[in-house]
Amino acid sequence: MPDAWSDKAERQYQHIKKNLVNEGKTASEAEEIAARTVNKQRREEGQTENQTTQGTGNPNTLLEERTFQELYNRAQELDIDQRSNMTKDELVKAIRDANA
């Protein structure tokens, strides 16, 4: 748990993690998903410096279901040229082409 989390965020994290483990996720998978969930909620509530995600989204989620910012961050990791001029659909295609 990051030091900046409130007691409420920590309780939410523990609850989500416990439920995921009970559903069959490994401890490390459950920790990652729970942390992402809590951090997303904290961002949406304005409790963090960053108002948008700095990540690339859940790798198990379809590209089309990720946010523009998550796709942009992934394109940046892949060093895709002209990414700042692309739409969400163009980013999805470029990421797929780069992973092919």
GIURPE-V588310 format. One record per residue. RES is the residue in one letter. PHI is phi in radians with two decimals (NA if undefined). Layout:
res=RES phi=PHI
res=RES phi=PHI
This chain:
res=M phi=NA
res=P phi=-1.11
res=D phi=-1.11
res=A phi=-1.37
res=W phi=-1.24
res=S phi=-1.39
res=D phi=-1.07
res=K phi=-1.10
res=A phi=-1.12
res=E phi=-1.12
res=R phi=-1.10
res=Q phi=-1.08
res=Y phi=-1.01
res=Q phi=-1.10
res=H phi=-1.13
res=I phi=-1.10
res=K phi=-1.04
res=K phi=-1.05
res=N phi=-1.12
res=L phi=-1.17
res=V phi=-1.11
res=N phi=-1.12
res=E phi=-1.44
res=G phi=1.91
res=K phi=-1.30
res=T phi=-1.25
res=A phi=-1.05
res=S phi=-1.21
res=E phi=-1.10
res=A phi=-1.10
res=E phi=-1.10
res=E phi=-1.13
res=I phi=-1.12
res=A phi=-1.11
res=A phi=-1.12
res=R phi=-1.07
res=T phi=-1.10
res=V phi=-1.13
res=N phi=-1.14
res=K phi=-1.09
res=Q phi=-1.11
res=R phi=-1.09
res=R phi=-1.08
res=E phi=-1.12
res=E phi=-1.56
res=G phi=1.29
res=Q phi=-1.61
res=T phi=-2.16
res=E phi=-1.16
res=N phi=-1.48
res=Q phi=-1.58
res=T phi=-2.20
res=T phi=-1.13
res=Q phi=-1.78
res=G phi=-1.69
res=T phi=-1.95
res=G phi=1.54
res=N phi=-1.19
res=P phi=-1.11
res=N phi=-1.54
res=T phi=-1.66
res=L phi=-1.04
res=L phi=-1.00
res=E phi=-1.11
res=E phi=-1.58
res=R phi=-1.45
res=T phi=-1.33
res=F phi=-0.99
res=Q phi=-1.10
res=E phi=-1.12
res=L phi=-1.15
res=Y phi=-1.06
res=N phi=-1.07
res=R phi=-1.16
res=A phi=-1.09
res=Q phi=-1.13
res=E phi=-1.05
res=L phi=-1.47
res=D phi=0.98
res=I phi=-1.40
res=D phi=-1.20
res=Q phi=1.09
res=R phi=-1.08
res=S phi=-1.23
res=N phi=-1.73
res=M phi=-1.61
res=T phi=-1.46
res=K phi=-1.05
res=D phi=-1.09
res=E phi=-1.18
res=L phi=-1.11
res=V phi=-1.01
res=K phi=-1.10
res=A phi=-1.11
res=I phi=-1.16
res=R phi=-1.08
res=D phi=-1.12
res=A phi=-1.21
res=N phi=-1.52
res=A phi=-1.31
